[in-house]
Amino acid sequence: MARRKIEEENVRTLMKNEQRGSYMINLPIEIIRKFDWQNRQKLLLEVDEKKKQIVIKDWKSPKQR
């Protein structure tokens, strides 16, 4: 598989998981490592409908607050 151009590095494709009926986006490993996220870690999605944006944050349980 060819490597993406630098200006396209963070462009991702929305894919449908046919078995589960959900959608997914693959994130670059560099981002996962930068935020020290782990497999099956809970993440919080904040949706801004006006700006059509989704912000992904580390989820903190109520016990950790």
PDBQT receptor file of N, H, CA, C and O in Angstrom, charges set to zero:
ATOM      1  N   MET A   1       0.840  -1.172   0.000  1.00  0.00    +0.000 N 
ATOM      2  CA  MET A   1       0.000   0.000   0.000  1.00  0.00    +0.000 C 
ATOM      3  C   MET A   1       0.893   1.244   0.000  1.00  0.00    +0.000 C 
ATOM      4  O   MET A   1       1.873   1.309   0.742  1.00  0.00    +0.000 OA
ATOM      5  N   ALA A   2       0.555   2.215  -0.821  1.00  0.00    +0.000 N 
ATOM      6  H   ALA A   2      -0.241   2.162  -1.424  1.00  0.00    +0.000 HD
ATOM      7  CA  ALA A   2       1.350   3.431  -0.942  1.00  0.00    +0.000 C 
ATOM      8  C   ALA A   2       1.141   4.334   0.264  1.00  0.00    +0.000 C 
ATOM      9  O   ALA A   2       0.053   4.382   0.838  1.00  0.00    +0.000 OA
ATOM     10  N   ARG A   3       2.180   5.037   0.636  1.00  0.00    +0.000 N 
ATOM     11  H   ARG A   3       3.064   4.998   0.170  1.00  0.00    +0.000 HD
ATOM     12  CA  ARG A   3       2.106   5.969   1.759  1.00  0.00    +0.000 C 
ATOM     13  C   ARG A   3       1.368   7.237   1.333  1.00  0.00    +0.000 C 
ATOM     14  O   ARG A   3       1.533   7.701   0.205  1.00  0.00    +0.000 OA
ATOM     15  N   ARG A   4       0.560   7.793   2.224  1.00  0.00    +0.000 N 
ATOM     16  H   ARG A   4       0.426   7.416   3.140  1.00  0.00    +0.000 HD
ATOM     17  CA  ARG A   4      -0.192   9.013   1.925  1.00  0.00    +0.000 C 
ATOM     18  C   ARG A   4       0.732  10.224   1.855  1.00  0.00    +0.000 C 
ATOM     19  O   ARG A   4       1.781  10.255   2.499  1.00  0.00    +0.000 OA
ATOM     20  N   LYS A   5       0.337  11.210   1.073  1.00  0.00    +0.000 N 
ATOM     21  H   LYS A   5      -0.515  11.185   0.550  1.00  0.00    +0.000 HD
ATOM     22  CA  LYS A   5       1.066  12.473   1.040  1.00  0.00    +0.000 C 
ATOM     23  C   LYS A   5       0.850  13.184   2.372  1.00  0.00    +0.000 C 
ATOM     24  O   LYS A   5      -0.159  12.970   3.043  1.00  0.00    +0.000 OA
ATOM     25  N   ILE A   6       1.797  14.020   2.743  1.00  0.00    +0.000 N 
ATOM     26  H   ILE A   6       2.617  14.194   2.197  1.00  0.00    +0.000 HD
ATOM     27  CA  ILE A   6       1.737  14.687   4.046  1.00  0.00    +0.000 C 
ATOM     28  C   ILE A   6       0.448  15.479   4.216  1.00  0.00    +0.000 C 
ATOM     29  O   ILE A   6      -0.137  15.447   5.299  1.00  0.00    +0.000 OA
ATOM     30  N   GLU A   7      -0.016  16.182   3.201  1.00  0.00    +0.000 N 
ATOM     31  H   GLU A   7       0.459  16.208   2.322  1.00  0.00    +0.000 HD
ATOM     32  CA  GLU A   7      -1.240  16.980   3.340  1.00  0.00    +0.000 C 
ATOM     33  C   GLU A   7      -2.491  16.109   3.481  1.00  0.00    +0.000 C 
ATOM     34  O   GLU A   7      -3.540  16.607   3.891  1.00  0.00    +0.000 OA
ATOM     35  N   GLU A   8      -2.398  14.824   3.150  1.00  0.00    +0.000 N 
ATOM     36  H   GLU A   8      -1.546  14.419   2.816  1.00  0.00    +0.000 HD
ATOM     37  CA  GLU A   8      -3.533  13.911   3.263  1.00  0.00    +0.000 C 
ATOM     38  C   GLU A   8      -3.397  12.966   4.461  1.00  0.00    +0.000 C 
ATOM     39  O   GLU A   8      -4.225  12.073   4.640  1.00  0.00    +0.000 OA
ATOM     40  N   GLU A   9      -2.381  13.154   5.266  1.00  0.00    +0.000 N 
ATOM     41  H   GLU A   9      -1.708  13.880   5.122  1.00  0.00    +0.000 HD
ATOM     42  CA  GLU A   9      -2.084  12.214   6.346  1.00  0.00    +0.000 C 
ATOM     43  C   GLU A   9      -3.229  12.054   7.337  1.00  0.00    +0.000 C 
ATOM     44  O   GLU A   9      -3.481  10.947   7.814  1.00  0.00    +0.000 OA
ATOM     45  N   ASN A  10      -3.920  13.132   7.651  1.00  0.00    +0.000 N 
ATOM     46  H   ASN A  10      -3.716  14.031   7.264  1.00  0.00    +0.000 HD
ATOM     47  CA  ASN A  10      -4.999  13.060   8.633  1.00  0.00    +0.000 C 
ATOM     48  C   ASN A  10      -6.377  12.988   7.995  1.00  0.00    +0.000 C 
ATOM     49  O   ASN A  10      -7.379  13.182   8.684  1.00  0.00    +0.000 OA
ATOM     50  N   VAL A  11      -6.453  12.716   6.711  1.00  0.00    +0.000 N 
ATOM     51  H   VAL A  11      -5.639  12.558   6.152  1.00  0.00    +0.000 HD
ATOM     52  CA  VAL A  11      -7.732  12.500   6.051  1.00  0.00    +0.000 C 
ATOM     53  C   VAL A  11      -8.090  11.031   6.232  1.00  0.00    +0.000 C 
ATOM     54  O   VAL A  11      -7.303  10.153   5.878  1.00  0.00    +0.000 OA
ATOM     55  N   ARG A  12      -9.265  10.757   6.777  1.00  0.00    +0.000 N 
ATOM     56  H   ARG A  12      -9.905  11.470   7.064  1.00  0.00    +0.000 HD
ATOM     57  CA  ARG A  12      -9.679   9.391   7.083  1.00  0.00    +0.000 C 
ATOM     58  C   ARG A  12     -10.995   9.075   6.397  1.00  0.00    +0.000 C 
ATOM     59  O   ARG A  12     -11.740   9.984   6.031  1.00  0.00    +0.000 OA
ATOM     60  N   THR A  13     -11.285   7.801   6.221  1.00  0.00    +0.000 N 
ATOM     61  H   THR A  13     -10.679   7.062   6.518  1.00  0.00    +0.000 HD
ATOM     62  CA  THR A  13     -12.499   7.344   5.572  1.00  0.00    +0.000 C 
ATOM     63  C   THR A  13     -13.447   6.737   6.607  1.00  0.00    +0.000 C 
ATOM     64  O   THR A  13     -13.025   5.964   7.467  1.00  0.00    +0.000 OA
ATOM     65  N   LEU A  14     -14.713   7.090   6.517  1.00  0.00    +0.000 N 
ATOM     66  H   LEU A  14     -15.055   7.719   5.818  1.00  0.00    +0.000 HD
ATOM     67  CA  LEU A  14     -15.740   6.521   7.377  1.00  0.00    +0.000 C 
ATOM     68  C   LEU A  14     -16.139   5.173   6.785  1.00  0.00    +0.000 C 
ATOM     69  O   LEU A  14     -16.485   5.088   5.607  1.00  0.00    +0.000 OA
ATOM     70  N   MET A  15     -16.092   4.119   7.602  1.00  0.00    +0.000 N 
ATOM     71  H   MET A  15     -15.811   4.188   8.559  1.00  0.00    +0.000 HD
ATOM     72  CA  MET A  15     -16.387   2.768   7.126  1.00  0.00    +0.000 C 
ATOM     73  C   MET A  15     -17.518   2.161   7.952  1.00  0.00    +0.000 C 
ATOM     74  O   MET A  15     -17.661   2.463   9.137  1.00  0.00    +0.000 OA
ATOM     75  N   LYS A  16     -18.311   1.311   7.327  1.00  0.00    +0.000 N 
ATOM     76  H   LYS A  16     -18.195   1.065   6.364  1.00  0.00    +0.000 HD
ATOM     77  CA  LYS A  16     -19.400   0.645   8.026  1.00  0.00    +0.000 C 
ATOM     78  C   LYS A  16     -18.981  -0.764   8.404  1.00  0.00    +0.000 C 
ATOM     79  O   LYS A  16     -18.443  -1.510   7.586  1.00  0.00    +0.000 OA
ATOM     80  N   ASN A  17     -19.236  -1.112   9.651  1.00  0.00    +0.000 N 
ATOM     81  H   ASN A  17     -19.673  -0.506  10.315  1.00  0.00    +0.000 HD
ATOM     82  CA  ASN A  17     -19.005  -2.467  10.137  1.00  0.00    +0.000 C 
ATOM     83  C   ASN A  17     -20.289  -3.242   9.896  1.00  0.00    +0.000 C 
ATOM     84  O   ASN A  17     -21.254  -3.103  10.647  1.00  0.00    +0.000 OA
ATOM     85  N   GLU A  18     -20.302  -4.047   8.862  1.00  0.00    +0.000 N 
ATOM     86  H   GLU A  18     -19.518  -4.159   8.251  1.00  0.00    +0.000 HD
ATOM     87  CA  GLU A  18     -21.512  -4.763   8.457  1.00  0.00    +0.000 C 
ATOM     88  C   GLU A  18     -22.030  -5.708   9.536  1.00  0.00    +0.000 C 
ATOM     89  O   GLU A  18     -23.242  -5.874   9.678  1.00  0.00    +0.000 OA
ATOM     90  N   GLN A  19     -21.149  -6.320  10.284  1.00  0.00    +0.000 N 
ATOM     91  H   GLN A  19     -20.164  -6.185  10.169  1.00  0.00    +0.000 HD
ATOM     92  CA  GLN A  19     -21.561  -7.295  11.296  1.00  0.00    +0.000 C 
ATOM     93  C   GLN A  19     -22.270  -6.644  12.474  1.00  0.00    +0.000 C 
ATOM     94  O   GLN A  19     -23.193  -7.230  13.039  1.00  0.00    +0.000 OA
ATOM     95  N   ARG A  20     -21.858  -5.461  12.844  1.00  0.00    +0.000 N 
ATOM     96  H   ARG A  20     -21.108  -4.985  12.384  1.00  0.00    +0.000 HD
ATOM     97  CA  ARG A  20     -22.421  -4.802  14.029  1.00  0.00    +0.000 C 
ATOM     98  C   ARG A  20     -23.376  -3.666  13.690  1.00  0.00    +0.000 C 
ATOM     99  O   ARG A  20     -24.094  -3.182  14.565  1.00  0.00    +0.000 OA
ATOM    100  N   GLY A  21     -23.395  -3.239  12.441  1.00  0.00    +0.000 N 
ATOM    101  H   GLY A  21     -22.812  -3.633  11.730  1.00  0.00    +0.000 HD
ATOM    102  CA  GLY A  21     -24.271  -2.146  12.052  1.00  0.00    +0.000 C 
ATOM    103  C   GLY A  21     -23.807  -0.796  12.559  1.00  0.00    +0.000 C 
ATOM    104  O   GLY A  21     -24.610   0.131  12.665  1.00  0.00    +0.000 OA
ATOM    105  N   SER A  22     -22.529  -0.664  12.875  1.00  0.00    +0.000 N 
ATOM    106  H   SER A  22     -21.876  -1.417  12.789  1.00  0.00    +0.000 HD
ATOM    107  CA  SER A  22     -21.994   0.606  13.351  1.00  0.00    +0.000 C 
ATOM    108  C   SER A  22     -20.959   1.117  12.353  1.00  0.00    +0.000 C 
ATOM    109  O   SER A  22     -20.629   0.443  11.378  1.00  0.00    +0.000 OA
ATOM    110  N   TYR A  23     -20.463   2.301  12.612  1.00  0.00    +0.000 N 
ATOM    111  H   TYR A  23     -20.731   2.849  13.404  1.00  0.00    +0.000 HD
ATOM    112  CA  TYR A  23     -19.456   2.912  11.747  1.00  0.00    +0.000 C 
ATOM    113  C   TYR A  23     -18.153   3.064  12.507  1.00  0.00    +0.000 C 
ATOM    114  O   TYR A  23     -18.140   3.071  13.738  1.00  0.00    +0.000 OA
ATOM    115  N   MET A  24     -17.058   3.187  11.771  1.00  0.00    +0.000 N 
ATOM    116  H   MET A  24     -17.069   3.182  10.772  1.00  0.00    +0.000 HD
ATOM    117  CA  MET A  24     -15.751   3.319  12.417  1.00  0.00    +0.000 C 
ATOM    118  C   MET A  24     -14.830   4.192  11.579  1.00  0.00    +0.000 C 
ATOM    119  O   MET A  24     -14.998   4.333  10.368  1.00  0.00    +0.000 OA
ATOM    120  N   ILE A  25     -13.855   4.771  12.262  1.00  0.00    +0.000 N 
ATOM    121  H   ILE A  25     -13.719   4.656  13.246  1.00  0.00    +0.000 HD
ATOM    122  CA  ILE A  25     -12.795   5.560  11.641  1.00  0.00    +0.000 C 
ATOM    123  C   ILE A  25     -11.486   5.059  12.222  1.00  0.00    +0.000 C 
ATOM    124  O   ILE A  25     -11.353   4.948  13.441  1.00  0.00    +0.000 OA
ATOM    125  N   ASN A  26     -10.524   4.758  11.372  1.00  0.00    +0.000 N 
ATOM    126  H   ASN A  26     -10.632   4.848  10.382  1.00  0.00    +0.000 HD
ATOM    127  CA  ASN A  26      -9.202   4.356  11.851  1.00  0.00    +0.000 C 
ATOM    128  C   ASN A  26      -8.397   5.602  12.173  1.00  0.00    +0.000 C 
ATOM    129  O   ASN A  26      -8.399   6.571  11.414  1.00  0.00    +0.000 OA
ATOM    130  N   LEU A  27      -7.708   5.566  13.306  1.00  0.00    +0.000 N 
ATOM    131  H   LEU A  27      -7.706   4.778  13.922  1.00  0.00    +0.000 HD
ATOM    132  CA  LEU A  27      -6.844   6.680  13.704  1.00  0.00    +0.000 C 
ATOM    133  C   LEU A  27      -5.396   6.283  13.507  1.00  0.00    +0.000 C 
ATOM    134  O   LEU A  27      -5.042   5.117  13.686  1.00  0.00    +0.000 OA
ATOM    135  N   PRO A  28      -4.552   7.238  13.138  1.00  0.00    +0.000 N 
ATOM    136  CA  PRO A  28      -3.130   6.919  12.964  1.00  0.00    +0.000 C 
ATOM    137  C   PRO A  28      -2.491   6.505  14.289  1.00  0.00    +0.000 C 
ATOM    138  O   PRO A  28      -2.826   7.042  15.345  1.00  0.00    +0.000 OA
ATOM    139  N   ILE A  29      -1.585   5.565  14.223  1.00  0.00    +0.000 N 
ATOM    140  H   ILE A  29      -1.312   5.129  13.365  1.00  0.00    +0.000 HD
ATOM    141  CA  ILE A  29      -0.911   5.063  15.424  1.00  0.00    +0.000 C 
ATOM    142  C   ILE A  29      -0.164   6.181  16.154  1.00  0.00    +0.000 C 
ATOM    143  O   ILE A  29      -0.012   6.133  17.375  1.00  0.00    +0.000 OA
ATOM    144  N   GLU A  30       0.300   7.183  15.412  1.00  0.00    +0.000 N 
ATOM    145  H   GLU A  30       0.176   7.223  14.421  1.00  0.00    +0.000 HD
ATOM    146  CA  GLU A  30       1.016   8.303  16.039  1.00  0.00    +0.000 C 
ATOM    147  C   GLU A  30       0.117   9.045  17.029  1.00  0.00    +0.000 C 
ATOM    148  O   GLU A  30       0.574   9.470  18.090  1.00  0.00    +0.000 OA
ATOM    149  N   ILE A  31      -1.160   9.199  16.680  1.00  0.00    +0.000 N 
ATOM    150  H   ILE A  31      -1.532   8.854  15.818  1.00  0.00    +0.000 HD
ATOM    151  CA  ILE A  31      -2.098   9.884  17.580  1.00  0.00    +0.000 C 
ATOM    152  C   ILE A  31      -2.374   9.029  18.809  1.00  0.00    +0.000 C 
ATOM    153  O   ILE A  31      -2.408   9.542  19.927  1.00  0.00    +0.000 OA
ATOM    154  N   ILE A  32      -2.570   7.740  18.612  1.00  0.00    +0.000 N 
ATOM    155  H   ILE A  32      -2.542   7.323  17.704  1.00  0.00    +0.000 HD
ATOM    156  CA  ILE A  32      -2.818   6.826  19.736  1.00  0.00    +0.000 C 
ATOM    157  C   ILE A  32      -1.642   6.856  20.711  1.00  0.00    +0.000 C 
ATOM    158  O   ILE A  32      -1.837   6.905  21.925  1.00  0.00    +0.000 OA
ATOM    159  N   ARG A  33      -0.452   6.827  20.186  1.00  0.00    +0.000 N 
ATOM    160  H   ARG A  33      -0.294   6.787  19.199  1.00  0.00    +0.000 HD
ATOM    161  CA  ARG A  33       0.749   6.865  21.047  1.00  0.00    +0.000 C 
ATOM    162  C   ARG A  33       0.909   8.217  21.724  1.00  0.00    +0.000 C 
ATOM    163  O   ARG A  33       1.288   8.280  22.894  1.00  0.00    +0.000 OA
ATOM    164  N   LYS A  34       0.624   9.301  21.007  1.00  0.00    +0.000 N 
ATOM    165  H   LYS A  34       0.316   9.250  20.057  1.00  0.00    +0.000 HD
ATOM    166  CA  LYS A  34       0.772  10.648  21.566  1.00  0.00    +0.000 C 
ATOM    167  C   LYS A  34      -0.099  10.839  22.809  1.00  0.00    +0.000 C 
ATOM    168  O   LYS A  34       0.329  11.448  23.789  1.00  0.00    +0.000 OA
ATOM    169  N   PHE A  35      -1.327  10.311  22.759  1.00  0.00    +0.000 N 
ATOM    170  H   PHE A  35      -1.675   9.815  21.963  1.00  0.00    +0.000 HD
ATOM    171  CA  PHE A  35      -2.240  10.448  23.887  1.00  0.00    +0.000 C 
ATOM    172  C   PHE A  35      -2.179   9.267  24.841  1.00  0.00    +0.000 C 
ATOM    173  O   PHE A  35      -2.912   9.230  25.829  1.00  0.00    +0.000 OA
ATOM    174  N   ASP A  36      -1.316   8.306  24.558  1.00  0.00    +0.000 N 
ATOM    175  H   ASP A  36      -0.721   8.336  23.755  1.00  0.00    +0.000 HD
ATOM    176  CA  ASP A  36      -1.125   7.126  25.400  1.00  0.00    +0.000 C 
ATOM    177  C   ASP A  36      -2.425   6.361  25.616  1.00  0.00    +0.000 C 
ATOM    178  O   ASP A  36      -2.702   5.895  26.721  1.00  0.00    +0.000 OA
ATOM    179  N   TRP A  37      -3.230   6.234  24.541  1.00  0.00    +0.000 N 
ATOM    180  H   TRP A  37      -3.005   6.613  23.644  1.00  0.00    +0.000 HD
ATOM    181  CA  TRP A  37      -4.459   5.469  24.603  1.00  0.00    +0.000 C 
ATOM    182  C   TRP A  37      -4.139   4.000  24.455  1.00  0.00    +0.000 C 
ATOM    183  O   TRP A  37      -3.174   3.628  23.788  1.00  0.00    +0.000 OA
ATOM    184  N   GLN A  38      -4.962   3.158  25.086  1.00  0.00    +0.000 N 
ATOM    185  H   GLN A  38      -5.746   3.460  25.628  1.00  0.00    +0.000 HD
ATOM    186  CA  GLN A  38      -4.764   1.717  25.072  1.00  0.00    +0.000 C 
ATOM    187  C   GLN A  38      -5.948   1.022  24.395  1.00  0.00    +0.000 C 
ATOM    188  O   GLN A  38      -7.020   1.608  24.240  1.00  0.00    +0.000 OA
ATOM    189  N   ASN A  39      -5.741  -0.210  24.004  1.00  0.00    +0.000 N 
ATOM    190  H   ASN A  39      -4.870  -0.686  24.131  1.00  0.00    +0.000 HD
ATOM    191  CA  ASN A  39      -6.801  -1.007  23.407  1.00  0.00    +0.000 C 
ATOM    192  C   ASN A  39      -7.988  -1.114  24.375  1.00  0.00    +0.000 C 
ATOM    193  O   ASN A  39      -7.797  -1.382  25.561  1.00  0.00    +0.000 OA
ATOM    194  N   ARG A  40      -9.191  -0.909  23.877  1.00  0.00    +0.000 N 
ATOM    195  H   ARG A  40      -9.346  -0.692  22.914  1.00  0.00    +0.000 HD
ATOM    196  CA  ARG A  40     -10.448  -0.997  24.627  1.00  0.00    +0.000 C 
ATOM    197  C   ARG A  40     -10.604   0.102  25.679  1.00  0.00    +0.000 C 
ATOM    198  O   ARG A  40     -11.449  -0.021  26.566  1.00  0.00    +0.000 OA
ATOM    199  N   GLN A  41      -9.820   1.157  25.601  1.00  0.00    +0.000 N 
ATOM    200  H   GLN A  41      -9.135   1.257  24.880  1.00  0.00    +0.000 HD
ATOM    201  CA  GLN A  41      -9.952   2.280  26.527  1.00  0.00    +0.000 C 
ATOM    202  C   GLN A  41     -11.241   3.034  26.210  1.00  0.00    +0.000 C 
ATOM    203  O   GLN A  41     -11.614   3.166  25.044  1.00  0.00    +0.000 OA
ATOM    204  N   LYS A  42     -11.913   3.521  27.231  1.00  0.00    +0.000 N 
ATOM    205  H   LYS A  42     -11.610   3.414  28.178  1.00  0.00    +0.000 HD
ATOM    206  CA  LYS A  42     -13.136   4.288  27.035  1.00  0.00    +0.000 C 
ATOM    207  C   LYS A  42     -12.775   5.719  26.656  1.00  0.00    +0.000 C 
ATOM    208  O   LYS A  42     -11.929   6.352  27.287  1.00  0.00    +0.000 OA
ATOM    209  N   LEU A  43     -13.437   6.214  25.611  1.00  0.00    +0.000 N 
ATOM    210  H   LEU A  43     -14.124   5.699  25.098  1.00  0.00    +0.000 HD
ATOM    211  CA  LEU A  43     -13.236   7.571  25.140  1.00  0.00    +0.000 C 
ATOM    212  C   LEU A  43     -14.574   8.286  25.089  1.00  0.00    +0.000 C 
ATOM    213  O   LEU A  43     -15.604   7.660  24.837  1.00  0.00    +0.000 OA
ATOM    214  N   LEU A  44     -14.569   9.578  25.323  1.00  0.00    +0.000 N 
ATOM    215  H   LEU A  44     -13.732  10.087  25.528  1.00  0.00    +0.000 HD
ATOM    216  CA  LEU A  44     -15.774  10.395  25.332  1.00  0.00    +0.000 C 
ATOM    217  C   LEU A  44     -15.867  11.157  24.017  1.00  0.00    +0.000 C 
ATOM    218  O   LEU A  44     -14.905  11.805  23.605  1.00  0.00    +0.000 OA
ATOM    219  N   LEU A  45     -17.028  11.082  23.350  1.00  0.00    +0.000 N 
ATOM    220  H   LEU A  45     -17.810  10.555  23.684  1.00  0.00    +0.000 HD
ATOM    221  CA  LEU A  45     -17.260  11.837  22.126  1.00  0.00    +0.000 C 
ATOM    222  C   LEU A  45     -18.133  13.036  22.454  1.00  0.00    +0.000 C 
ATOM    223  O   LEU A  45     -19.218  12.884  23.014  1.00  0.00    +0.000 OA
ATOM    224  N   GLU A  46     -17.663  14.228  22.108  1.00  0.00    +0.000 N 
ATOM    225  H   GLU A  46     -16.782  14.352  21.653  1.00  0.00    +0.000 HD
ATOM    226  CA  GLU A  46     -18.469  15.438  22.259  1.00  0.00    +0.000 C 
ATOM    227  C   GLU A  46     -18.869  15.875  20.861  1.00  0.00    +0.000 C 
ATOM    228  O   GLU A  46     -18.018  16.048  19.989  1.00  0.00    +0.000 OA
ATOM    229  N   VAL A  47     -20.169  16.053  20.649  1.00  0.00    +0.000 N 
ATOM    230  H   VAL A  47     -20.861  15.912  21.358  1.00  0.00    +0.000 HD
ATOM    231  CA  VAL A  47     -20.696  16.385  19.330  1.00  0.00    +0.000 C 
ATOM    232  C   VAL A  47     -21.128  17.846  19.312  1.00  0.00    +0.000 C 
ATOM    233  O   VAL A  47     -21.900  18.286  20.164  1.00  0.00    +0.000 OA
ATOM    234  N   ASP A  48     -20.622  18.593  18.332  1.00  0.00    +0.000 N 
ATOM    235  H   ASP A  48     -19.995  18.235  17.640  1.00  0.00    +0.000 HD
ATOM    236  CA  ASP A  48     -21.030  19.980  18.096  1.00  0.00    +0.000 C 
ATOM    237  C   ASP A  48     -21.793  19.987  16.777  1.00  0.00    +0.000 C 
ATOM    238  O   ASP A  48     -21.198  19.995  15.700  1.00  0.00    +0.000 OA
ATOM    239  N   GLU A  49     -23.125  19.984  16.880  1.00  0.00    +0.000 N 
ATOM    240  H   GLU A  49     -23.609  19.978  17.756  1.00  0.00    +0.000 HD
ATOM    241  CA  GLU A  49     -23.956  19.885  15.685  1.00  0.00    +0.000 C 
ATOM    242  C   GLU A  49     -23.882  21.133  14.819  1.00  0.00    +0.000 C 
ATOM    243  O   GLU A  49     -23.983  21.041  13.595  1.00  0.00    +0.000 OA
ATOM    244  N   LYS A  50     -23.706  22.303  15.437  1.00  0.00    +0.000 N 
ATOM    245  H   LYS A  50     -23.624  22.378  16.431  1.00  0.00    +0.000 HD
ATOM    246  CA  LYS A  50     -23.618  23.538  14.650  1.00  0.00    +0.000 C 
ATOM    247  C   LYS A  50     -22.393  23.527  13.743  1.00  0.00    +0.000 C 
ATOM    248  O   LYS A  50     -22.479  23.863  12.562  1.00  0.00    +0.000 OA
ATOM    249  N   LYS A  51     -21.256  23.137  14.305  1.00  0.00    +0.000 N 
ATOM    250  H   LYS A  51     -21.186  22.864  15.265  1.00  0.00    +0.000 HD
ATOM    251  CA  LYS A  51     -19.999  23.135  13.541  1.00  0.00    +0.000 C 
ATOM    252  C   LYS A  51     -19.761  21.808  12.823  1.00  0.00    +0.000 C 
ATOM    253  O   LYS A  51     -18.802  21.673  12.063  1.00  0.00    +0.000 OA
ATOM    254  N   LYS A  52     -20.640  20.825  13.065  1.00  0.00    +0.000 N 
ATOM    255  H   LYS A  52     -21.420  20.935  13.682  1.00  0.00    +0.000 HD
ATOM    256  CA  LYS A  52     -20.495  19.474  12.502  1.00  0.00    +0.000 C 
ATOM    257  C   LYS A  52     -19.123  18.893  12.839  1.00  0.00    +0.000 C 
ATOM    258  O   LYS A  52     -18.371  18.462  11.965  1.00  0.00    +0.000 OA
ATOM    259  N   GLN A  53     -18.827  18.899  14.144  1.00  0.00    +0.000 N 
ATOM    260  H   GLN A  53     -19.439  19.250  14.854  1.00  0.00    +0.000 HD
ATOM    261  CA  GLN A  53     -17.546  18.399  14.637  1.00  0.00    +0.000 C 
ATOM    262  C   GLN A  53     -17.763  17.373  15.733  1.00  0.00    +0.000 C 
ATOM    263  O   GLN A  53     -18.746  17.416  16.472  1.00  0.00    +0.000 OA
ATOM    264  N   ILE A  54     -16.823  16.455  15.815  1.00  0.00    +0.000 N 
ATOM    265  H   ILE A  54     -16.024  16.420  15.215  1.00  0.00    +0.000 HD
ATOM    266  CA  ILE A  54     -16.777  15.497  16.915  1.00  0.00    +0.000 C 
ATOM    267  C   ILE A  54     -15.416  15.643  17.577  1.00  0.00    +0.000 C 
ATOM    268  O   ILE A  54     -14.386  15.607  16.903  1.00  0.00    +0.000 OA
ATOM    269  N   VAL A  55     -15.411  15.805  18.887  1.00  0.00    +0.000 N 
ATOM    270  H   VAL A  55     -16.248  15.834  19.434  1.00  0.00    +0.000 HD
ATOM    271  CA  VAL A  55     -14.175  15.906  19.659  1.00  0.00    +0.000 C 
ATOM    272  C   VAL A  55     -14.052  14.631  20.472  1.00  0.00    +0.000 C 
ATOM    273  O   VAL A  55     -14.990  14.247  21.170  1.00  0.00    +0.000 OA
ATOM    274  N   ILE A  56     -12.901  13.970  20.389  1.00  0.00    +0.000 N 
ATOM    275  H   ILE A  56     -12.139  14.282  19.822  1.00  0.00    +0.000 HD
ATOM    276  CA  ILE A  56     -12.656  12.727  21.119  1.00  0.00    +0.000 C 
ATOM    277  C   ILE A  56     -11.769  13.036  22.322  1.00  0.00    +0.000 C 
ATOM    278  O   ILE A  56     -10.687  13.604  22.174  1.00  0.00    +0.000 OA
ATOM    279  N   LYS A  57     -12.236  12.655  23.520  1.00  0.00    +0.000 N 
ATOM    280  H   LYS A  57     -13.115  12.193  23.640  1.00  0.00    +0.000 HD
ATOM    281  CA  LYS A  57     -11.488  12.908  24.752  1.00  0.00    +0.000 C 
ATOM    282  C   LYS A  57     -11.372  11.626  25.563  1.00  0.00    +0.000 C 
ATOM    283  O   LYS A  57     -12.172  10.701  25.421  1.00  0.00    +0.000 OA
ATOM    284  N   ASP A  58     -10.365  11.599  26.410  1.00  0.00    +0.000 N 
ATOM    285  H   ASP A  58      -9.716  12.350  26.525  1.00  0.00    +0.000 HD
ATOM    286  CA  ASP A  58     -10.212  10.497  27.350  1.00  0.00    +0.000 C 
ATOM    287  C   ASP A  58     -11.369  10.569  28.341  1.00  0.00    +0.000 C 
ATOM    288  O   ASP A  58     -11.654  11.633  28.890  1.00  0.00    +0.000 OA
ATOM    289  N   TRP A  59     -12.040   9.434  28.571  1.00  0.00    +0.000 N 
ATOM    290  H   TRP A  59     -11.809   8.570  28.125  1.00  0.00    +0.000 HD
ATOM    291  CA  TRP A  59     -13.167   9.380  29.492  1.00  0.00    +0.000 C 
ATOM    292  C   TRP A  59     -12.661   9.223  30.907  1.00  0.00    +0.000 C 
ATOM    293  O   TRP A  59     -11.814   8.374  31.182  1.00  0.00    +0.000 OA
ATOM    294  N   LYS A  60     -13.176  10.037  31.798  1.00  0.00    +0.000 N 
ATOM    295  H   LYS A  60     -13.864  10.727  31.574  1.00  0.00    +0.000 HD
ATOM    296  CA  LYS A  60     -12.847   9.934  33.221  1.00  0.00    +0.000 C 
ATOM    297  C   LYS A  60     -14.079   9.457  33.965  1.00  0.00    +0.000 C 
ATOM    298  O   LYS A  60     -15.149  10.055  33.855  1.00  0.00    +0.000 OA
ATOM    299  N   SER A  61     -13.931   8.392  34.713  1.00  0.00    +0.000 N 
ATOM    300  H   SER A  61     -13.062   7.905  34.802  1.00  0.00    +0.000 HD
ATOM    301  CA  SER A  61     -15.068   7.894  35.476  1.00  0.00    +0.000 C 
ATOM    302  C   SER A  61     -15.401   8.883  36.586  1.00  0.00    +0.000 C 
ATOM    303  O   SER A  61     -14.533   9.647  37.009  1.00  0.00    +0.000 OA
ATOM    304  N   PRO A  62     -16.631   8.882  37.059  1.00  0.00    +0.000 N 
ATOM    305  CA  PRO A  62     -16.999   9.779  38.164  1.00  0.00    +0.000 C 
ATOM    306  C   PRO A  62     -16.135   9.584  39.403  1.00  0.00    +0.000 C 
ATOM    307  O   PRO A  62     -15.974  10.516  40.191  1.00  0.00    +0.000 OA
ATOM    308  N   LYS A  63     -15.583   8.403  39.589  1.00  0.00    +0.000 N 
ATOM    309  H   LYS A  63     -15.714   7.646  38.949  1.00  0.00    +0.000 HD
ATOM    310  CA  LYS A  63     -14.714   8.128  40.738  1.00  0.00    +0.000 C 
ATOM    311  C   LYS A  63     -13.378   8.867  40.634  1.00  0.00    +0.000 C 
ATOM    312  O   LYS A  63     -12.773   9.199  41.654  1.00  0.00    +0.000 OA
ATOM    313  N   GLN A  64     -12.910   9.127  39.391  1.00  0.00    +0.000 N 
ATOM    314  H   GLN A  64     -13.401   8.857  38.563  1.00  0.00    +0.000 HD
ATOM    315  CA  GLN A  64     -11.620   9.774  39.178  1.00  0.00    +0.000 C 
ATOM    316  C   GLN A  64     -11.721  11.296  39.270  1.00  0.00    +0.000 C 
ATOM    317  O   GLN A  64     -10.693  11.963  39.381  1.00  0.00    +0.000 OA
ATOM    318  N   ARG A  65     -12.908  11.856  39.228  1.00  0.00    +0.000 N 
ATOM    319  H   ARG A  65     -13.743  11.314  39.137  1.00  0.00    +0.000 HD
ATOM    320  CA  ARG A  65     -13.067  13.323  39.220  1.00  0.00    +0.000 C 
ATOM    321  C   ARG A  65     -12.856  13.930  40.540  1.00  0.00    +0.000 C 
ATOM    322  O   ARG A  65     -12.957  15.148  40.683  1.00  0.00    +0.000 OA
TER     323      ARG A  65
